[in-house]
Each structure stands twice: as C-alpha cells, then as structure tokens.
Amino acid sequence: MGLRINDEIPNITVETDQGTTSLHDFVGDQWAILFSHPKDFTPVCTTEFGAVAQLADEWAARNTKVIGVSVDGVEEHKRWKNDIQSVAGAEPTFPIIADPELEVSKAFDMLPAEAYLPDGRTPNDTATVRAVFIIGPDKKLKLTMTYPMNVGRNFAEVLRALDGLQTAAKENVATPANWTPGQDVVVPVAVSDEDAIAKYGSIDTKLPYLRMAKLPG
C-alpha cells in the first residue's frame, strides 16, 4: 500500500548534507515539501533544484521548509550544490537527503519494494524517484505530484498548490480550478447560505451545490 493523502509520513531518520534528522523533527510545526530526484548531476534535476533555491523567500513567506532527496550520498550532494548554484545564481541552502539504500524512496512509494541500485547505475535505474510531496504541520501528506524524467516541474504550480492547501486549511474552504490567492473560493456544501452570508458578506450561487465567496480581507 502506497502513501496516500492524509496518511502520516513515516518518521525515518535520514542523513543529509547538513547532518542527521528525522523527518518529523524536520517538519516540526511548519509546512514542508519533499522534492525527490533520481540522481545527482543530472540536467533536469539541476535546473529544478536551482528553481527551489531561487524561491527561498517564497518558501519562507509561507512558513514552509523544503528538503530534497536523491539516491546518491552526502559528499555527492555537497559537490552537486556547487553546480546548482552556478546555474541558478542562488545558493541552495536546503538539505538534501542521501538515500543510497532507497529507504525514503520506497517508504514514499516512489520505487517498487524490490528495487535496488546496481553498480554503474544510471538515472533510469531510479526513474520513478521524481515526485513532489507537500506535508502539513500535522506530519500528514497533503498533496503529491509525480513527473517523468524528461519534463521539468512547474514551480509556479507547486507554489499555487501550496497556497491553496494553506488557504483551505486556514479558512475551511475549497479552491476552484486555476485558483490563485485573492480570487473567490468555494463555500463548503455543509455550510448553510445563512452562515455563509454571515461569514463572507455575500455569496454567488452558480449551482445549488456550487457557491462562491470572497474571503474577508
């Protein structure tokens, strides 16, 4: 059984290029995002971790920690970060987990249980280690995205999804397709018209089960 939405993430103790931590201790009382990669020194992954580094202020503004994972070791991660910084023009200050035994990759259901790393491995040997996991302060998985090796991740979408998750959690609402902060939200079906109007001032009823409202402030 793979890790599902609202499952608590496994509290694995991991080695990173910044020391040893457990996943639950790393998350603490903040939001967290785990970005996984099949191997260090690969082209698409280098551009992606560069994008993560460039967004440091955006993560901080959302009270969100970021952590990477790759199947290579700590020393490789340290050397790879020099390449990431040279491409991105931003220092990758986030930790990267060393996962040579595939413990994290298997626990998060990124690879089959029988997967192993052969000598002279290539990124193809860990091709499905290519995912995004957004984790809440309750240590539960809130969202996951999986990509193939040849398509770089859209970090504007990662930020948008994070904004949607945080807004939904704080305001007890849902967000419609293509929602961005400041746009109308979906009023939960369980909330009566009267309570919704009292809370939001007014509602826009599109369908009996689809009511939109603007968040106060």
VOBA-1610 file (N, C-alpha, C; in pm, whole numbers, padded with zeros to 5 digits, always signed):
BEGIN
Met+00086-00119+00000Met+00000+00000+00000Met+00089+00124+00000Gly+00069+00213-00096Gly+00148+00334-00103Gly+00100+00439-00005Leu+00177+00546+00007Leu+00141+00656+00093Leu+00029+00736+00027Arg-00081+00757+00100Arg-00198+00824+00045Arg-00217+00961+00109Ile-00299+01043+00044Ile-00333+01173+00100Ile-00391+01155+00241Asn-00345+01237+00334Asn-00383+01237+00475Asn-00322+01124+00556Asp-00235+01041+00495Asp-00153+00948+00572Asp-00042+01025+00643Glu-00007+00983+00762Glu+00109+01041+00830Glu+00236+00991+00761Ile+00329+01081+00735Ile+00452+01038+00669Ile+00536+00955+00765Pro+00615+00861+00714Pro+00700+00780+00802Pro+00806+00866+00870Asn+00833+00838+00997Asn+00931+00917+01072Asn+01068+00853+01060Ile+01124+00859+00940Ile+01253+00796+00912Ile+01366+00889+00956Thr+01470+00832+01015Thr+01592+00909+01043Thr+01677+00909+00918Val+01716+01028+00873Val+01786+01040+00745Val+01917+01115+00761Glu+02011+01084+00672Glu+02136+01157+00663Glu+02123+01258+00550Thr+02159+01382+00577Thr+02157+01486+00474Thr+02294+01552+00467Asp+02311+01637+00369Asp+02437+01711+00358Asp+02452+01813+00470Gln+02347+01831+00551Gln+02352+01923+00665Gln+02341+01850+00799Gly+02357+01718+00799Gly+02352+01642+00922Gly+02237+01543+00926Thr+02220+01483+01044Thr+02118+01379+01065Thr+01991+01440+01125Thr+01877+01396+01076Thr+01749+01441+01133Thr+01645+01333+01110Ser+01535+01341+01182Ser+01419+01258+01148Ser+01324+01344+01067Leu+01243+01281+00985Leu+01152+01358+00901Leu+01052+01436+00984His+01003+01379+01093His+00907+01452+01177His+00974+01572+01245Asp+01097+01554+01291Asp+01168+01668+01351Asp+01193+01776+01248Phe+01223+01736+01125Phe+01247+01836+01021Phe+01121+01918+00995Val+01007+01853+00983Val+00882+01925+00958Val+00850+02017+01076Gly+00864+01964+01199Gly+00832+02045+01317Gly+00687+02089+01315Asp+00666+02221+01336Asp+00529+02274+01334Asp+00505+02359+01210Gln+00581+02333+01104Gln+00568+02408+00979Gln+00515+02318+00868Trp+00489+02379+00753Trp+00465+02303+00631Trp+00601+02261+00575Ala+00601+02156+00496Ala+00726+02109+00436Ala+00699+02051+00298Ile+00799+02061+00212Ile+00791+02000+00079Ile+00914+01915+00056Leu+00891+01790+00017Leu+00999+01698-00019Leu+01003+01687-00170Phe+01118+01726-00228Phe+01139+01714-00372Phe+01233+01596-00395Ser+01193+01500-00475Ser+01278+01383-00498Ser+01337+01384-00638His+01456+01325-00648His+01530+01322-00774His+01597+01187-00791Pro+01610+01138-00915Pro+01666+01006-00936Pro+01817+00996-00915Lys+01890+01110-00930Lys+02036+01101-00921Lys+02094+01242-00923Asp+02207+01259-00857Asp+02278+01388-00862Asp+02341+01408-01000Phe+02377+01532-01028Phe+02448+01568-01153Phe+02370+01526-01278Thr+02238+01544-01274Thr+02156+01518-01391Thr+02096+01651-01436Pro+02073+01670-01566Pro+02043+01804-01618Pro+01912+01864-01571Val+01800+01792-01587Val+01671+01849-01549Val+01666+01875-01398Cys+01718+01779-01320Cys+01716+01794-01174Cys+01798+01914-01129Thr+01907+01942-01198Thr+01989+02058-01161Thr+01910+02188-01180Thr+01836+02197-01290Thr+01755+02318-01312Thr+01643+02326-01208Glu+01589+02211-01167Glu+01480+02212-01070Glu+01528+02256-00932Phe+01636+02198-00886Phe+01687+02241-00755Phe+01733+02386-00760Gly+01776+02432-00876Gly+01806+02574-00892Gly+01681+02658-00873Ala+01569+02612-00927Ala+01442+02684-00910Ala+01400+02686-00764Val+01420+02574-00693Val+01388+02569-00550Val+01472+02671-00474Ala+01601+02680-00507Ala+01690+02776-00441Ala+01646+02920-00467Gln+01605+02948-00589Gln+01562+03084-00625Gln+01435+03126-00551Leu+01358+03029-00505Leu+01230+03057-00440Leu+01242+03060-00287Ala+01362+03074-00235Ala+01382+03069-00089Ala+01291+03166-00015Asp+01276+03288-00065Asp+01192+03388+00002Asp+01045+03348-00003Glu+01003+03283-00111Glu+00863+03240-00123Glu+00832+03129-00023Trp+00922+03034-00007Trp+00901+02928+00092Trp+00892+02988+00232Ala+00984+03080+00262Ala+00985+03141+00396Ala+00856+03218+00422Ala+00807+03288+00320Ala+00684+03366+00337Ala+00564+03276+00367Arg+00573+03150+00330Arg+00464+03055+00352Arg+00493+02961+00469Asn+00592+02995+00551Asn+00628+02915+00668Asn+00651+02769+00628Thr+00725+02752+00519Thr+00743+02619+00460Thr+00891+02585+00447Lys+00926+02467+00493Lys+01061+02415+00476Lys+01067+02329+00350Val+01182+02325+00286Val+01199+02237+00171Val+01318+02145+00197Ile+01306+02024+00146Ile+01413+01925+00159Ile+01414+01840+00034Gly+01531+01806-00014Gly+01544+01722-00132Gly+01581+01580-00092Val+01570+01489-00186Val+01619+01352-00167Val+01671+01302-00300Ser+01786+01237-00296Ser+01844+01175-00414Ser+01913+01047-00370Val+01928+00953-00460Val+01984+00823-00424Val+02134+00827-00401Asp+02198+00938-00431Asp+02342+00948-00409Asp+02374+00987-00265Gly+02504+00995-00234Gly+02548+01018-00098Gly+02569+01164-00063Val+02603+01188+00063Val+02619+01323+00116Val+02727+01400+00041Glu+02841+01338+00017Glu+02951+01409-00048Glu+02915+01448-00191Glu+02842+01361-00260Glu+02794+01396-00395Glu+02698+01515-00388His+02611+01516-00287His+02517+01627-00272His+02591+01759-00254Lys+02694+01758-00172Lys+02770+01881-00146Lys+02834+01932-00275Arg+02891+01842-00354Arg+02954+01884-00480Arg+02849+01930-00580Trp+02735+01861-00583Trp+02628+01896-00677Trp+02575+02035-00648Lys+02570+02073-00522Lys+02517+02205-00488Lys+02600+02318-00551Asn+02728+02294-00575Asn+02808+02396-00644Asn+02758+02416-00787Asp+02723+02307-00854Asp+02668+02317-00989Asp+02531+02386-00986Ile+02449+02350-00889Ile+02315+02409-00879Ile+02326+02560-00862Gln+02416+02604-00774Gln+02431+02748-00751Gln+02485+02819-00874Ser+02576+02755-00946Ser+02633+02821-01064Ser+02529+02839-01174Val+02436+02746-01185Val+02330+02756-01286Val+02220+02852-01243Ala+02181+02845-01116Ala+02065+02921-01068Ala+02100+03062-01023Gly+02226+03084-00987Gly+02261+03214-00930Gly+02203+03234-00792Ala+02169+03125-00725Ala+02113+03130-00590Ala+02168+03012-00512Glu+02198+03036-00385Glu+02256+02930-00303Glu+02149+02832-00257Pro+02167+02702-00280Pro+02072+02602-00232Pro+02097+02573-00084Thr+02028+02644+00003Thr+02051+02633+00147Thr+01972+02520+00211Phe+01883+02457+00138Phe+01802+02348+00190Phe+01883+02219+00196Pro+01849+02126+00287Pro+01920+01998+00293Pro+01876+01902+00182Ile+01965+01809+00148Ile+01932+01702+00055Ile+01961+01570+00125Ile+01860+01484+00129Ile+01874+01353+00192Ile+01956+01260+00103Ala+02049+01186+00165Ala+02121+01080+00095Ala+02041+00951+00110Asp+02003+00890-00001Asp+01916+00772+00004Asp+01974+00655-00075Pro+02100+00618-00049Pro+02163+00511-00129Pro+02098+00374-00110Glu+02033+00353+00005Glu+01965+00225+00029Glu+01817+00229-00011Leu+01774+00343-00066Leu+01637+00360-00117Leu+01531+00353-00006Glu+01570+00378+00118Glu+01474+00367+00229Glu+01362+00470+00215Val+01400+00595+00189Val+01299+00701+00174Val+01219+00679+00046Ser+01287+00646-00062Ser+01220+00626-00191Ser+01114+00518-00184Lys+01143+00410-00113Lys+01046+00302-00100Lys+00936+00337-00001Ala+00973+00404+00109Ala+00872+00439+00211Ala+00767+00533+00155Phe+00808+00620+00062Phe+00714+00713+00000Phe+00656+00657-00130Asp+00680+00528-00155Asp+00623+00458-00270Asp+00668+00517-00403Met+00793+00560-00410Met+00847+00611-00536Met+00910+00500-00620Leu+00941+00388-00557Leu+01004+00276-00624Leu+00943+00145-00575Pro+00947+00040-00657Pro+00897-00091-00611Pro+00978-00141-00491Ala+00917-00224-00409Ala+00984-00276-00290Ala+01110-00354-00324Glu+01113-00417-00443Glu+01228-00499-00479Glu+01338-00419-00552Ala+01318-00289-00567Ala+01416-00207-00638Ala+01550-00207-00565Tyr+01659-00199-00642Tyr+01793-00191-00585Tyr+01877-00105-00677Leu+01996-00068-00631Leu+02085+00016-00710Leu+02203-00067-00759Pro+02208-00096-00888Pro+02320-00175-00941Pro+02447-00091-00951Asp+02561-00158-00962Asp+02686-00085-00987Asp+02675-00014-01121Gly+02735+00105-01127Gly+02729+00181-01251Gly+02590+00226-01287Arg+02508+00249-01185Arg+02367+00284-01208Arg+02355+00414-01288Thr+02246+00427-01356Thr+02212+00548-01429Thr+02079+00601-01374Pro+02037+00724-01411Pro+01907+00773-01366Pro+01791+00681-01404Asn+01807+00602-01510Asn+01699+00512-01550Asn+01670+00406-01444Asp+01772+00374-01363Asp+01752+00274-01259Asp+01663+00325-01145Thr+01649+00456-01136Thr+01565+00515-01031Thr+01470+00617-01094Ala+01419+00581-01210Ala+01342+00676-01292Ala+01217+00727-01223Thr+01154+00646-01139Thr+01029+00692-01078Thr+01051+00774-00952Val+01178+00792-00911Val+01205+00881-00797Val+01200+01024-00850Arg+01080+01073-00873Arg+01062+01202-00941Arg+00928+01256-00895Ala+00925+01310-00775Ala+00796+01345-00718Ala+00806+01466-00627Val+00689+01523-00596Val+00675+01633-00501Val+00577+01588-00394Phe+00614+01606-00268Phe+00526+01573-00157Phe+00510+01697-00071Ile+00386+01746-00055Ile+00360+01859+00034Ile+00302+01802+00163Ile+00364+01841+00275Ile+00335+01783+00406Ile+00290+01894+00500Gly+00183+01870+00575Gly+00131+01969+00667Gly+00201+01966+00802Pro+00176+02066+00886Pro+00235+02068+01021Pro+00193+01948+01106Asp+00085+01881+01068Asp+00040+01760+01140Asp+00114+01636+01093Lys+00216+01654+01008Lys+00300+01546+00956Lys+00226+01456+00858Lys+00113+01505+00805Lys+00035+01425+00711Lys+00055+01474+00568Leu+00053+01379+00475Leu+00069+01411+00334Leu-00055+01483+00283Lys-00036+01602+00226Lys-00148+01682+00177Lys-00163+01677+00025Leu-00053+01657-00046Leu-00058+01659-00193Leu+00066+01592-00246Thr+00052+01523-00357Thr+00168+01465-00424Thr+00155+01482-00575Met+00268+01503-00639Met+00275+01514-00785Met+00391+01425-00831Thr+00372+01353-00941Thr+00478+01268-00995Thr+00504+01304-01141Tyr+00630+01314-01176Tyr+00670+01357-01310Tyr+00762+01254-01373Pro+00764+01247-01507Pro+00865+01166-01576Pro+00999+01238-01575Met+01104+01167-01613Met+01238+01227-01607Met+01259+01339-01707Asn+01181+01340-01815Asn+01209+01435-01923Asn+01122+01560-01921Val+01046+01581-01813Val+00962+01701-01802Val+00992+01770-01669Gly+01046+01891-01677Gly+01077+01965-01555Gly+00951+02009-01482Arg+00961+02014-01352Arg+00846+02052-01270Arg+00814+02200-01283Asn+00686+02233-01271Asn+00637+02371-01277Asn+00627+02424-01134Phe+00722+02507-01094Phe+00726+02551-00955Phe+00624+02661-00926Ala+00574+02726-01029Ala+00461+02817-01008Ala+00340+02736-00963Glu+00322+02617-01018Glu+00211+02531-00977Glu+00233+02476-00836Val+00357+02444-00801Val+00384+02397-00665Val+00347+02506-00564Leu+00386+02630-00593Leu+00351+02742-00504Leu+00200+02763-00500Arg+00134+02756-00617Arg-00011+02774-00621Arg-00082+02667-00540Ala-00037+02543-00554Ala-00098+02433-00479Ala-00076+02452-00329Leu+00044+02495-00291Leu+00073+02522-00151Leu-00018+02632-00097Asp-00035+02738-00174Asp-00127+02846-00133Asp-00268+02793-00115Gly-00313+02708-00207Gly-00447+02653-00198Gly-00464+02565-00074Leu-00365+02481-00046Leu-00371+02395+00072Leu-00375+02477+00200Gln-00290+02579+00207Gln-00284+02659+00329Gln-00412+02741+00347Thr-00466+02793+00238Thr-00592+02868+00246Thr-00707+02779+00287Ala-00716+02661+00226Ala-00823+02568+00260Ala-00816+02526+00406Ala-00695+02503+00455Ala-00679+02461+00594Ala-00714+02572+00692Lys-00674+02693+00659Lys-00697+02806+00750Lys-00842+02853+00748Glu-00904+02856+00632Glu-01035+02918+00616Glu-01150+02817+00607Asn-01119+02688+00605Asn-01222+02584+00590Asn-01305+02606+00463Val-01236+02623+00352Val-01300+02639+00221Val-01232+02544+00123Ala-01280+02546+00000Ala-01213+02477-00110Ala-01173+02582-00214Thr-01084+02544-00304Thr-01043+02638-00409Thr-01079+02579-00545Pro-01131+02660-00637Pro-01172+02609-00768Pro-01053+02592-00862Ala-01082+02545-00981Ala-00980+02526-01083Ala-00905+02657-01108Asn-00774+02646-01120Asn-00688+02758-01158Asn-00687+02871-01054Trp-00733+02844-00933Trp-00740+02945-00829Trp-00602+03000-00795Thr-00596+03130-00770Thr-00477+03194-00715Thr-00521+03284-00601Pro-00431+03317-00508Pro-00468+03399-00392Pro-00536+03530-00434Gly-00645+03562-00364Gly-00722+03682-00393Gly-00849+03655-00470Gln-00854+03539-00536Gln-00974+03504-00612Gln-01078+03439-00519Asp-01203+03432-00569Asp-01311+03373-00491Asp-01283+03226-00461Val-01337+03182-00347Val-01322+03043-00304Val-01457+02973-00307Val-01455+02843-00293Val-01577+02762-00292Val-01625+02745-00148Val-01751+02777-00124Val-01811+02758+00008Val-01844+02610+00026Pro-01802+02549+00137Pro-01831+02407+00158Pro-01982+02379+00156Val-02019+02265+00104Val-02160+02227+00093Val-02225+02222+00231Ala-02149+02184+00332Ala-02205+02169+00466Ala-02243+02302+00531Val-02197+02414+00474Val-02226+02546+00531Val-02356+02599+00469Ser-02450+02643+00552Ser-02577+02695+00502Ser-02557+02830+00435Asp-02654+02870+00352Asp-02648+03002+00290Asp-02641+03111+00397Glu-02721+03096+00500Glu-02725+03198+00604Glu-02591+03213+00674Asp-02529+03102+00708Asp-02398+03107+00774Asp-02291+03159+00680Ala-02301+03122+00551Ala-02203+03169+00454Ala-02213+03320+00436Ile-02334+03372+00426Ile-02353+03517+00411Ile-02304+03590+00535Ala-02331+03533+00652Ala-02284+03595+00776Ala-02132+03600+00781Lys-02067+03499+00726Lys-01921+03493+00730Lys-01856+03576+00620Tyr-01912+03569+00497Tyr-01846+03629+00382Tyr-01911+03760+00336Gly-02028+03792+00387Gly-02098+03913+00344Gly-02195+03888+00232Ser-02154+03806+00137Ser-02242+03768+00025Ser-02185+03642-00038Ile-02270+03572-00113Ile-02225+03454-00186Ile-02279+03462-00328Asp-02208+03398-00419Asp-02250+03392-00559Asp-02287+03247-00589Thr-02417+03219-00598Thr-02464+03082-00618Thr-02466+03050-00767Lys-02370+02969-00812Lys-02363+02927-00952Lys-02458+02810-00978Leu-02460+02718-00884Leu-02545+02599-00886Leu-02583+02571-00741Pro-02686+02492-00717Pro-02723+02465-00578Pro-02606+02412-00494Tyr-02513+02342-00558Tyr-02400+02285-00486Tyr-02269+02360-00513Leu-02275+02470-00588Leu-02155+02547-00619Leu-02178+02694-00584Arg-02123+02732-00470Arg-02137+02871-00423Arg-01998+02930-00403Met-01982+03049-00453Met-01852+03116-00446Met-01860+03234-00351Ala-01748+03268-00290Ala-01744+03381-00199Ala-01604+03438-00197Lys-01593+03562-00157Lys-01464+03627-00141Lys-01425+03622+00007Leu-01301+03584+00033Leu-01255+03577+00171Leu-01245+03717+00230Pro-01284+03736+00354Pro-01271+03868+00418Pro-01127+03914+00418Gly-01106+04041+00389Gly-00971+04098+00392Gly-00887+04064+00273
//
